[in-house]
Amino acid sequence: MDINLLFQFTGQTFILMSLAITYAIFKNESFIHPVIRKILMGVMMSFVIAYVMHFNIPLDNSNEYFFDVRSLALGLSGMFLGLIPTLFGLATAVIIRILDGGAGTFLGITEAVIGVTIGLVWRYTRLKKETQHKYKISWIEIYSIGLVMQGLILGLIVFLPTDIRNEIFELMVLPQLILFPIGYFIVAQFLMLQRRQYFNEIAVVRSEKQFKNLFNKNKSILMLIDPKTNKIVDVNDRSTEIYGYSKEEFRNLDIGELNTLSKEDLLEKIEIAKTKDSAFFSFQHIKKSGEIFDVEVNTGPIMLENKEYLYSSITDVTEKKTSQRMFKDADERLRLTLLSVADAVIVTDEYSRISLINDRAKQLIGADDSILRKYVYEEYRIYSNQNELTLEGIYSDCLKKNETFVSDYTYTLLNDKNEPLFIDFTLSPVEDEYGINHGAILVIRDITIEKKRQEEIRFMSQHDFLTKLYNRYNFEQELTRINVERQHPISLIIGDVNGLKLVNDAFGHLEGDKLLQEIADIFKKAVRSEDIISRWGGDEFAVLLPQTSSEDAQRVLQRINDLTEKSFYKTVKPSIAIGIATKLNMDKSITDTLNEAEEAMYNNKAIHGPKFRHGLVEHLVSILNKKIDGHEIHIKLIASLITQYAEYYSLQKQELNDLLLLAKFHDIGRVTLKDELINKRSDYTDTELLKIKTHPEIGSRLVATIPEMQQMAIPILHHHEWFNGNGYPNSLRGEDIHHHARLFAVIDAYESMTGKRSYRPSKTHTEAINEIEKFSGKQFDPEFVVKFIKMIKED
């Protein structure tokens, strides 16, 4: 191999390190638009290609074949800079090679294309792949890419003329199979290092932003202090509330202006804080108003924007300090106070043994007086839920530092049944006036119920109270979360409960709730555990099925239908109108898919709704027939009289049909009444009578929910109104009462008096007519009385 070739390759390889400069210049994405950034990187890439091709070395005497590292540069650009910069570089390489001319032009362009192709393919199949750990790409893989690339390029020599092929092969075989892959590997590893540094910096910036947001919104008092100047750099909103200073005023203060300690003592504390991960102090601070109050400070060093600060969390413990001072006044007062407080209180002696305990502390762990004189950390098994701290370690550290410990996380206490209780607690050393330790006071508050209540509130904020399914808000959140490429195809099911309003009106809202719960259970059984079910509205449900094709969604629909058919809910047969839509990829809006499913559901409801509603009403009639003795026969006889009347007076077919429907459904409101009330033979109480008189309104509401029967709502409502206004429910009179109801009242009364009943003797034909004539103008419309009696007498 020519020594000049070796030196030239080495020099050009070092030039490729300029790619790292491109990485470094454009790594801050926040200041430059991404497209402009890519274009500028492409321009710099063009300069690099032009430079390495300017210093190429001719491989033959005709100056038609050249040696340079353009393939390395373009391959590395494809791997690390991306498509746009690499296309800039490729275009530059092609233009320069065409301008250089010669028989090797085509091979030179092909060499550049090979480098670009391999680099870009590797970038988008390896470096950009979500599942790929970017920092576990091995050096063998990088080296192999360089070797494969140069092997392919070396293979292009077979297309050279025979007279120079061997000469160029001898010159290039060693550089391209050994030196080029090594150079490629060196520069690639350097760029990988640059890439890692770039993403680490992004992570740092994000974490700092997150820290600032949490800092400002935190409900505790938080401060950032410059340990070199003791100046307050930043405070959160809570600090301004407690101390009375604005944030601007805080930044003009040093921490010594808030502290009652001498400057020397304060500097000593700051030095301690700088050398520890976390230091704990008790101070007295001064508010803007001049008020002095007790605080506990947990502080330690933190790095932000490559600068060290002291991060201090401050707690107002004025009340606790006051309580502690009160405890020291007298042993007896201490004893009486501890035994009467609601929290669990345990007092220990200087040997960590329990010397005093109140009833609440015994109840927590199921202990009795035998617990006295035992070691506190053996009886009270307290553990941190977030680190390995135990009560024994906390106790030892508390006495050693002579500082009160306040649990800043939720801790767990195991009772005598090994059941975990969530607790907050404080541990305070007890000293006499000479500084001699006499043990500690452990105060425990059981927050298990409070924590459970918080969990319940959280659950209820996300779920429907009745069905325990996700509520609509949470479903929409899940819809956004699931709407990613890897979850496709995504299917959506929208279901509407048929006849819920009718069930509510007929049997009450408690029964309607039971129907909704039954439908919710059907959905739960029909789908997978990872599928998301929501109560979408009052009578609507929605199901989100990730990674579910249209065919699989249809199978889910079949399971829902099967479970509906097999349901044990007996009041009515559950029925759900269902619509399905499937989203195949990100090109389609999830909102459009949801609307498509909803439209399909409405179409389903329009097609099958009438049949269901008719079946449901017939079901209610069959229930009523079972409730009321002789009701079915009564309806048939009334229908016969109505038909006879219609034929006699040549009524229109539609009017006849409406009267027959009125006969069949006039008492449908009674289905909501209890059997014993319907079939009662003795006189009704006032309360019972009021209940009975609700059935016209209930029946009217029931048929009003059914489009095919809405014309019957008014006649059913009026069928117990009297012509003179003494009827119910609205005391209507005269022609204010629907004419069908007025005619029906006469026919119904006649059949009721003449029909056979097991519980009373029937009247004769004449007796019934006399009774109707007696109440003509009172209960009955005189016109219909005359018409009906005329028909009966002539029959």
C-alpha positions in Angstrom: 0.0 0.0 0.0 1.3 3.5 -0.9 2.5 5.4 2.1 0.9 8.6 0.7 -2.4 6.8 0.6 -2.1 5.9 4.2 -1.2 9.5 5.3 -4.0 10.8 3.1 -6.5 8.4 4.7 -5.4 9.2 8.2 -5.7 13.0 7.5 -9.2 12.6 6.0 -10.3 10.4 8.9 -9.4 13.2 11.3 -11.4 15.6 9.1 -14.5 13.4 9.7 -14.3 14.4 13.4 -15.8 17.7 12.1 -19.1 15.7 12.1 -18.9 15.8 15.9 -18.7 19.6 15.7 -21.9 19.6 13.6 -23.6 17.6 16.4 -22.4 20.0 19.1 -23.4 23.2 17.3 -27.0 22.1 16.6 -27.8 20.0 19.6 -29.9 22.7 21.3 -33.2 22.1 19.6 -35.1 24.9 21.5 -33.5 27.8 19.6 -33.8 26.6 16.0 -36.7 25.3 14.1 -36.1 21.5 13.4 -36.3 21.9 9.6 -33.9 24.9 9.5 -31.6 23.0 11.9 -31.5 20.0 9.5 -30.8 22.3 6.5 -27.9 24.0 8.3 -26.5 20.7 9.3 -26.8 19.7 5.6 -24.9 22.7 4.5 -22.1 21.9 6.9 -22.2 18.3 5.7 -21.7 19.6 2.1 -18.6 21.5 3.2 -17.2 18.3 4.8 -17.8 16.3 1.6 -16.3 19.0 -0.6 -13.3 19.2 1.6 -12.5 15.5 1.7 -13.1 15.2 -2.1 -10.9 18.2 -2.8 -7.9 16.4 -1.3 -8.5 13.1 -3.0 -5.7 11.0 -4.4 -5.7 9.7 -8.0 -5.5 5.9 -8.2 -4.3 5.8 -11.8 -2.2 7.9 -14.3 -5.3 9.1 -16.2 -6.7 10.8 -13.1 -10.1 9.2 -13.7 -10.2 7.2 -10.4 -9.8 8.8 -7.0 -9.4 7.8 -3.4 -11.1 9.7 -0.5 -13.3 9.0 2.5 -16.6 10.3 1.1 -18.3 6.9 1.7 -17.3 7.0 5.4 -18.6 10.6 5.8 -21.9 9.9 4.1 -22.4 6.6 6.0 -21.7 8.3 9.3 -24.0 11.2 8.3 -26.8 8.8 7.5 -26.3 7.0 10.9 -26.2 10.1 13.1 -27.3 13.2 11.3 -30.4 11.9 9.5 -32.0 12.1 6.1 -31.9 15.8 5.2 -28.2 16.5 6.1 -27.2 13.3 4.4 -29.1 14.1 1.2 -27.2 17.5 1.1 -23.9 15.6 1.4 -24.9 13.1 -1.2 -25.9 15.8 -3.6 -22.6 17.6 -3.1 -20.6 14.3 -3.6 -22.5 13.6 -6.8 -22.1 17.1 -8.3 -18.3 17.2 -7.5 -17.8 13.7 -8.9 -19.6 14.6 -12.1 -17.5 17.8 -12.4 -14.3 15.8 -11.8 -15.4 13.5 -14.7 -13.6 10.5 -16.0 -14.4 6.9 -16.4 -14.8 6.4 -12.6 -17.7 8.8 -12.3 -20.5 6.2 -12.1 -18.5 4.1 -9.6 -17.8 7.1 -7.5 -21.5 8.0 -7.4 -22.4 4.4 -6.6 -19.9 4.4 -3.8 -21.5 7.5 -2.2 -25.0 6.0 -2.6 -23.9 2.8 -0.9 -22.5 4.7 2.1 -25.8 6.8 2.4 -28.0 3.7 2.0 -26.3 1.7 4.7 -26.1 4.6 7.1 -29.8 5.5 6.8 -31.0 2.0 6.9 -29.0 1.4 10.1 -30.3 4.6 11.6 -34.0 3.9 11.1 -33.9 0.2 11.8 -31.5 0.3 14.9 -30.8 3.7 16.3 -34.4 5.1 15.9 -36.2 1.9 16.9 -38.2 2.4 20.1 -37.3 -1.0 21.6 -33.6 -0.6 21.0 -31.4 0.5 23.9 -29.3 3.2 22.2 -26.3 2.7 24.5 -26.1 -1.1 24.2 -25.2 -1.0 20.5 -21.9 -3.0 20.5 -18.6 -1.9 18.9 -18.7 -5.1 16.9 -21.9 -4.0 15.2 -20.4 -0.6 14.3 -17.2 -2.1 13.1 -19.2 -4.7 11.0 -21.2 -1.9 9.4 -18.0 -0.2 8.2 -16.6 -3.5 7.0 -19.7 -4.5 5.1 -19.9 -1.0 3.5 -16.3 -1.1 2.4 -16.6 -4.7 1.2 -19.5 -3.7 -1.1 -17.6 -0.7 -2.3 -14.5 -2.8 -3.0 -16.7 -5.1 -4.9 -17.3 -2.3 -7.4 -13.8 -2.8 -8.7 -15.1 -5.7 -10.8 -16.8 -3.1 -13.0 -13.4 -1.4 -13.8 -11.6 -2.0 -17.1 -9.4 -5.1 -17.0 -6.1 -3.2 -17.6 -6.4 -1.2 -14.3 -8.6 -3.5 -12.2 -5.8 -5.5 -10.5 -3.6 -2.4 -9.9 -6.4 -0.5 -8.1 -7.5 -3.7 -6.2 -3.9 -4.1 -4.8 -3.9 -0.4 -3.8 -7.4 -0.5 -2.1 -7.9 -3.9 -0.6 -5.9 -3.2 2.6 -7.3 0.3 3.2 -10.9 -0.6 2.5 -11.0 -3.9 4.4 -8.8 -2.9 7.4 -8.2 0.9 7.7 -11.5 2.2 6.5 -13.6 0.0 8.9 -11.2 1.0 11.8 -11.5 4.7 10.9 -15.3 4.3 10.5 -15.5 2.6 13.9 -13.4 5.4 15.6 -15.4 8.3 14.3 -18.8 6.4 14.9 -17.8 5.7 18.5 -16.9 9.4 19.0 -20.3 10.4 17.6 -22.1 7.9 19.8 -20.4 9.6 22.7 -21.6 13.0 21.5 -25.1 11.6 21.1 -25.2 10.2 24.6 -24.0 13.5 26.0 -26.7 15.3 24.0 -29.6 13.2 25.3 -28.2 13.3 28.8 -28.3 17.1 28.7 -31.9 17.0 27.5 -32.8 14.8 30.4 -31.1 17.2 32.8 -33.0 20.2 31.3 -36.3 18.3 31.6 -35.7 17.2 35.2 -34.8 20.8 36.1 -38.0 22.1 34.6 -40.0 19.4 36.4 -38.2 20.3 39.7 -39.1 24.0 39.2 -42.7 23.2 38.6 -42.9 20.9 41.7 -41.0 23.5 43.7 -43.4 26.3 43.0 -46.6 24.2 43.5 -45.4 22.5 46.7 -47.6 23.1 49.8 -44.5 23.0 52.0 -42.2 26.0 52.6 -39.3 25.5 50.1 -36.2 27.7 49.6 -33.1 27.6 47.4 -30.1 29.2 49.1 -26.7 30.1 47.6 -24.2 28.5 50.1 -21.4 30.9 49.1 -23.3 34.1 49.8 -26.1 32.8 52.0 -28.5 34.7 49.7 -32.0 33.4 49.1 -32.1 32.6 45.4 -35.7 31.4 45.1 -38.8 30.5 47.2 -42.1 28.9 46.5 -45.6 30.5 46.9 -46.1 28.9 50.3 -43.0 30.8 51.6 -44.6 34.1 50.6 -47.8 33.2 52.4 -46.1 32.2 55.7 -43.3 34.9 55.9 -45.2 37.8 54.4 -42.4 38.8 52.0 -42.9 38.9 48.2 -40.5 36.8 46.0 -38.6 39.9 45.0 -38.1 40.9 48.6 -36.9 37.4 49.4 -34.2 37.6 46.7 -32.8 40.7 48.5 -32.5 38.8 51.8 -29.9 36.3 53.1 -31.0 33.4 55.2 -29.5 35.1 58.3 -32.2 37.8 58.2 -34.8 35.1 58.7 -32.9 33.3 61.5 -32.5 34.2 65.2 -29.1 32.4 65.3 -25.9 34.4 65.5 -24.0 34.7 62.2 -21.2 32.4 63.4 -23.7 29.7 64.5 -25.6 30.0 61.2 -22.4 29.6 59.2 -21.6 26.5 61.1 -25.0 25.0 60.3 -24.6 25.9 56.6 -21.2 24.1 56.5 -22.8 21.0 58.0 -25.6 21.1 55.4 -23.2 21.4 52.5 -21.3 18.2 53.5 -24.4 16.0 54.1 -27.1 14.7 51.7 -29.7 15.8 54.2 -29.3 17.8 57.4 -32.1 18.4 59.9 -32.2 21.5 62.2 -34.6 23.2 64.6 -34.6 27.0 64.3 -36.6 30.1 65.2 -37.4 32.2 62.2 -38.7 35.8 61.9 -41.6 36.9 59.7 -41.8 40.2 58.0 -44.2 41.3 60.7 -41.5 40.6 63.3 -43.3 37.6 64.7 -40.9 34.8 65.8 -42.0 31.2 65.2 -40.5 27.7 65.5 -39.5 25.8 62.4 -37.8 22.6 61.5 -35.5 22.7 58.4 -34.5 19.7 56.3 -31.8 20.9 54.0 -29.1 19.5 51.7 -27.1 20.3 48.5 -28.7 20.1 45.1 -27.3 20.8 41.6 -29.3 23.0 39.2 -27.9 24.3 36.0 -24.4 23.1 37.0 -24.4 25.1 40.1 -24.7 23.9 43.7 -27.5 25.2 46.0 -28.9 24.3 49.4 -32.5 23.0 49.0 -34.4 23.6 52.2 -37.8 22.2 53.2 -39.2 24.2 56.2 -42.0 23.1 58.5 -43.8 25.5 60.9 -43.7 23.5 64.2 -44.8 26.3 66.5 -47.6 24.3 67.9 -45.5 21.2 68.3 -42.7 23.1 70.1 -45.3 24.7 72.4 -46.6 21.3 73.2 -43.1 19.9 73.9 -42.4 22.8 76.2 -45.6 22.2 78.0 -44.7 18.5 78.5 -41.5 19.5 80.3 -43.4 21.7 82.9 -44.3 18.8 85.2 -44.3 15.0 85.1 -47.8 14.7 86.3 -49.2 17.2 83.8 -47.3 15.3 81.1 -48.8 12.0 82.2 -52.4 13.4 82.4 -52.1 15.0 79.0 -50.5 12.0 77.2 -53.1 9.6 78.6 -56.0 11.8 77.4 -55.0 12.7 73.8 -56.7 11.0 70.9 -53.4 10.0 69.2 -51.4 7.0 70.3 -48.7 8.2 72.7 -45.7 6.2 74.1 -43.1 7.6 76.5 -39.8 5.7 76.9 -37.1 5.9 79.5 -33.4 6.5 78.8 -33.0 2.8 77.9 -35.6 2.9 75.1 -38.1 1.0 77.3 -41.8 1.9 77.4 -42.5 3.8 80.7 -45.9 5.4 79.9 -48.5 4.5 77.3 -52.1 5.6 76.6 -55.1 3.4 75.7 -55.0 4.4 72.0 -51.4 3.2 71.7 -52.3 -0.2 73.2 -55.3 -0.5 70.9 -53.2 0.1 67.8 -51.2 -3.2 68.3 -53.7 -5.1 70.5 -51.5 -4.8 73.6 -52.2 -4.5 77.4 -50.3 -3.2 80.4 -47.7 -6.0 80.1 -46.1 -3.9 77.3 -44.6 -1.6 79.9 -40.8 -1.9 80.4 -40.4 -3.5 76.9 -38.3 -2.0 74.1 -40.4 0.4 72.1 -38.9 -0.6 68.7 -39.5 -4.3 69.3 -43.2 -3.8 70.1 -44.0 -1.1 67.6 -42.9 -2.5 64.2 -42.8 0.6 62.2 -41.3 0.6 58.7 -40.9 3.2 55.9 -42.7 2.5 52.7 -40.1 4.3 50.6 -36.8 3.3 52.2 -35.3 0.9 54.7 -35.7 3.1 57.7 -37.0 1.3 60.8 -38.1 2.7 64.2 -34.9 1.4 65.9 -32.7 3.3 63.4 -34.9 6.5 63.7 -34.9 6.2 67.5 -31.1 5.9 67.8 -30.5 8.8 65.4 -33.1 11.0 67.1 -31.4 10.6 70.5 -27.9 10.9 69.1 -28.7 14.2 67.4 -31.2 15.3 70.1 -33.6 16.3 67.4 -37.2 15.6 66.9 -38.1 13.3 64.0 -41.2 14.0 62.0 -42.3 11.3 59.4 -42.2 13.0 56.0 -43.5 9.9 54.2 -46.3 7.5 54.9 -45.1 4.8 57.3 -46.6 1.4 58.1 -47.2 -0.1 61.5 -47.9 -3.9 61.8 -50.4 -4.7 64.5 -50.7 -7.9 66.5 -52.4 -9.6 63.6 -49.7 -8.5 61.2 -52.1 -6.2 59.5 -50.6 -3.0 58.1 -51.8 0.3 59.4 -50.8 3.5 57.6 -49.5 6.1 60.1 -47.8 9.4 60.6 -45.7 9.9 63.7 -43.2 12.1 65.6 -40.4 11.0 67.8 -39.1 13.7 70.2 -36.2 13.3 72.7 -36.9 14.3 76.3 -34.2 16.3 78.2 -34.1 17.8 81.6 -32.8 21.4 82.2 -29.2 20.0 82.4 -29.3 18.5 79.0 -29.5 14.9 80.3 -31.6 12.6 78.1 -34.5 10.8 79.8 -36.0 9.0 76.8 -38.4 10.0 74.1 -42.0 10.6 73.3 -43.5 8.7 70.3 -46.8 10.1 69.0 -48.6 8.0 66.3 -51.6 8.9 64.3 -53.5 6.2 62.5 -54.3 7.5 59.0 -55.5 4.2 57.5 -59.1 5.3 57.2 -58.0 8.7 55.9 -55.8 7.0 53.3 -58.6 4.6 52.4 -61.0 7.5 52.0 -58.5 9.3 49.7 -58.2 6.1 47.6 -62.0 5.9 47.5 -62.2 9.5 46.4 -59.6 8.9 43.7 -61.5 5.8 42.6 -64.8 7.7 42.4 -63.3 10.5 40.5 -62.4 8.0 37.8 -65.4 5.6 37.9 -69.1 5.6 37.7 -70.7 5.2 41.2 -73.4 2.8 40.1 -71.6 0.4 37.8 -68.0 0.9 39.0 -66.9 1.2 35.4 -64.8 4.1 34.1 -66.7 7.4 33.8 -66.8 9.3 30.6 -63.9 11.7 31.5 -61.5 8.9 32.4 -62.6 6.9 29.3 -61.7 9.9 27.1 -58.3 10.1 28.8 -57.7 6.4 28.1 -58.8 7.0 24.5 -56.1 9.5 24.1 -53.5 7.3 25.8 -54.4 4.2 23.7 -54.4 6.1 20.4 -50.9 5.2 19.3 -49.6 3.3 16.4 -48.6 0.1 18.3 -52.2 -0.3 19.6 -53.8 -0.5 16.1 -56.2 -1.7 15.0 -58.4 -0.1 17.7 -62.1 -1.0 17.8 -64.8 0.9 19.7 -68.2 -0.4 20.8 -71.0 2.0 21.8 -74.0 0.4 23.4 -77.4 1.9 24.4 -79.7 0.1 26.9 -83.0 -0.4 25.3 -86.1 0.6 27.4 -84.3 2.0 30.4 -86.7 4.9 30.8 -89.6 2.5 30.5 -88.2 0.3 33.3 -87.6 3.3 35.4 -91.1 4.5 35.0 -92.7 1.1 35.4 -90.6 -0.3 38.2 -88.8 2.6 39.7 -85.2 3.9 39.4 -83.8 1.3 41.8 -84.9 -1.4 39.3 -83.5 0.7 36.4 -80.2 0.8 38.3 -80.2 -3.0 38.6 -80.7 -3.2 34.9 -77.7 -0.9 34.3 -75.6 -3.1 36.7 -76.6 -6.2 34.8 -75.6 -4.6 31.5 -72.3 -3.6 33.0 -71.6 -7.1 34.2 -72.4 -8.4 30.7 -69.8 -6.1 29.2 -67.2 -7.1 31.8 -67.7 -10.8 31.1 -67.6 -10.2 27.3 -64.3 -8.4 27.0 -60.6 -8.9 28.0 -59.1 -7.6 31.2 -57.0 -5.1 29.2 -60.1 -3.7 27.4 -61.6 -0.5 28.8 -65.3 -0.2 29.6 -67.0 3.0 30.4 -70.5 4.2 31.3 -70.6 6.7 28.5 -73.9 8.4 29.5 -77.1 7.7 31.3 -78.0 4.6 29.4 -75.0 4.3 27.1 -71.8 2.3 27.5 -68.5 2.5 25.6 -65.8 -0.2 25.2 -62.3 0.5 23.9 -60.6 -2.6 22.4 -56.9 -2.0 21.6 -55.2 -4.3 19.1 -58.6 -5.6 18.0 -59.6 -6.1 14.4 -63.2 -5.6 13.1 -63.6 -9.4 12.9 -62.5 -9.8 16.6 -64.8 -6.9 17.6 -67.7 -8.8 16.0 -66.8 -11.8 18.1 -67.0 -9.6 21.2 -70.5 -8.4 20.0 -71.5 -12.1 19.7 -70.4 -12.8 23.3 -72.4 -9.7 24.5 -75.5 -11.0 22.7 -75.1 -14.5 24.0 -74.7 -13.2 27.6 -77.7 -11.0 27.1 -79.8 -13.9 26.1 -78.6 -16.0 29.1 -79.1 -13.2 31.6 -80.8 -14.1 34.9 -82.3 -10.6 35.1 -86.0 -11.4 35.2 -87.8 -8.0 35.4 -87.3 -7.5 31.6 -85.2 -9.1 29.0 -82.0 -7.0 28.8 -81.4 -5.6 25.3 -78.6 -3.4 24.0 -78.4 -1.5 20.8 -74.8 -1.7 19.7 -72.6 0.0 17.2 -69.0 -0.9 16.3 -66.2 0.9 14.4 -62.6 0.1 13.9 -59.6 2.4 13.4 -56.8 0.7 11.4 -54.0 3.3 11.6 -53.1 6.8 12.7 -54.5 8.3 9.5 -58.0 8.1 10.9 -59.2 10.3 13.8 -60.2 8.5 16.9 -63.1 11.0 17.3 -64.4 10.0 13.8 -64.2 6.4 14.8 -66.2 7.1 18.0 -68.8 9.0 16.0 -69.0 6.1 13.5 -69.6 3.6 16.3 -72.3 5.9 17.8 -74.0 6.4 14.4 -74.0 2.6 13.9 -75.6 2.2 17.4 -78.4 4.7 16.5 -79.0 2.8 13.3 -79.2 -0.4 15.2 -81.6 1.2 17.7 -83.8 2.6 14.9 -84.1 -0.9 13.2 -84.6 -3.1 16.3 -86.0 -0.6 18.8 -89.7 -0.9 17.8 -89.7 -4.7 18.1 -88.0 -4.5 21.5 -90.3 -1.8 22.8 -93.4 -3.7 21.7 -92.1 -6.8 23.4 -91.4 -4.9 26.6 -94.9 -3.5 26.7 -96.4 -6.9 26.0 -94.2 -8.2 28.9 -95.6 -5.5 31.2 -99.2 -6.4 30.1 -98.5 -10.1 30.9 -97.2 -9.1 34.3 -100.4 -7.1 34.9 -102.6 -10.0 33.9 -100.9 -12.1 36.5 -101.2 -9.4 39.1 -105.0 -8.7 38.7 -107.6 -11.5 38.8 -109.7 -11.6 35.7 -107.9 -8.7 34.1 -107.2 -10.5 30.8 -110.9 -11.4 30.4 -111.9 -7.9 31.3 -109.8 -6.5 28.5 -111.2 -9.0 25.9 -114.8 -8.1 26.9 -114.1 -4.4 26.7 -112.4 -4.9 23.3 -115.5 -6.8 22.1 -117.8 -3.9 23.2 -115.6 -1.3 21.5 -115.6 -3.3 18.3 -119.4 -3.6 18.5 -119.7 0.1 19.1 -117.3 0.9 16.2 -119.4 -1.2 13.8 -122.6 0.2 15.0 -121.5 3.8 14.5 -119.2 3.1 11.6 -116.0 4.5 13.3 -112.8 4.9 11.3 -110.4 2.1 11.5 -107.7 4.3 13.1 -110.1 5.4 15.8 -111.1 1.7 16.5 -107.4 0.7 16.8 -106.8 3.6 19.2 -109.7 2.6 21.4 -108.6 -1.1 21.4 -105.1 0.1 22.5 -106.7 2.2 25.2 -108.6 -0.9 26.4 -105.5 -3.0 26.4 -103.1 -0.5 28.1 -105.4 1.8 30.2 -104.4 0.2 33.5 -100.7 -0.5 32.6 -99.7 2.0 35.3 -100.9 -0.5 37.9 -98.0 -2.8 37.1 -95.9 -0.6 39.5 -98.3 -1.2 42.4 -97.8 -4.0 44.9 -100.0 -7.1 44.4 -101.6 -6.8 47.8 -102.7 -3.3 47.0 -104.1 -4.1 43.6 -106.1 -7.1 44.8 -107.3 -5.6 48.1 -111.0 -6.2 48.6 -111.6 -4.0 51.7 -111.7 -0.2 51.7 -108.5 1.6 50.9 -106.9 3.9 53.4 -106.3 7.5 52.4 -102.6 6.7 51.7 -103.5 3.6 49.7 -106.1 5.6 47.7 -103.5 8.2 46.8 -101.1 5.5 45.6 -103.9 3.9 43.5 -104.7 7.2 41.9 -101.1 7.6 40.5 -101.6 4.8 38.0 -103.0 6.9 35.1 -100.0 9.2 35.3 -97.5 6.3 35.5 -99.2 4.6 32.6 -99.2 7.8 30.5 -95.5 8.2 31.1 -94.8 4.6 30.1 -96.5 4.8 26.7 -95.0 8.2 26.1 -91.6 6.6 26.0 -92.7 4.4 23.0 -92.9 6.4 19.8 -95.4 3.9 18.3 -97.9 4.5 21.2 -97.4 8.1 22.1 -100.9 9.0 20.9 -102.3 6.9 23.8 -100.5 8.9 26.5 -103.4 11.5 26.9 -106.3 9.0 26.8 -104.6 6.8 29.4 -104.0 9.9 31.6 -107.6 10.9 31.3 -109.4 7.6 31.6 -110.3 8.2 35.3 -111.4 11.8 34.9 -115.2 12.6 35.5 -117.3 14.7 33.3 -118.2 17.0 36.2 -114.5 17.5 37.3 -114.6 15.1 40.3 -112.2 12.6 38.8 -108.4 12.2 38.9 -105.6 12.8 38.5 -106.2 16.4 37.2 -109.9 17.0 37.9 -110.6 17.8 34.3 -114.3 18.4 33.2 -116.3 18.2 30.0 -114.6 18.2 26.7 -111.2 19.0 28.3 -111.2 15.2 28.7 -110.0 13.3 25.6 -113.1 12.0 23.7 -111.6 8.4 23.6 -111.3 8.5 27.4 -114.9 9.7 27.8 -116.3 6.9 25.5 -114.0 4.4 27.2 -115.2 5.3 30.7 -118.8 4.4 29.7 -117.8 1.0 28.1 -115.4 0.2 30.9 -118.0 0.9 33.6 -120.6 -1.3 31.8 -118.3 -4.2 31.5 -117.0 -3.9 35.1 -120.6 -4.1 36.4 -121.9 -6.9 34.1 -118.7 -9.0 33.9 -118.3 -12.0 36.1 -115.9 -11.5 39.1 -114.9 -14.0 41.7 -114.9 -11.5 44.4 -118.4 -9.9 43.8 -121.8 -10.7 42.1 -122.3 -9.1 38.7 -125.2 -6.7 37.8 -127.8 -7.4 35.3 -127.9 -5.7 31.9 -130.7 -3.4 33.1 -129.1 -2.6 36.5 -125.9 -1.6 34.7 -127.7 0.7 32.3 -129.6 2.3 35.1 -126.3 2.9 37.0 -124.7 4.5 33.9 -127.8 6.8 33.4 -127.7 7.7 37.0 -124.1 9.1 36.6 -124.7 10.6 33.2 -123.4 14.2 33.4 -121.5 13.4 36.6 -119.0 10.6 35.8 -120.0 10.1 32.2 -120.3 12.2 29.1 -124.2 12.3 28.4 -123.6 12.1 24.7 -121.7 8.9 24.9 -124.1 7.5 27.5 -127.0 8.0 25.0 -125.1 6.4 22.1 -123.9 3.4 24.1 -127.3 2.6 25.6 -128.9 2.9 22.2 -126.4 0.4 20.9 -126.9 -2.0 23.8 -130.7 -1.9 23.7 -130.8 -2.6 20.0 -128.3 -5.4 20.1 
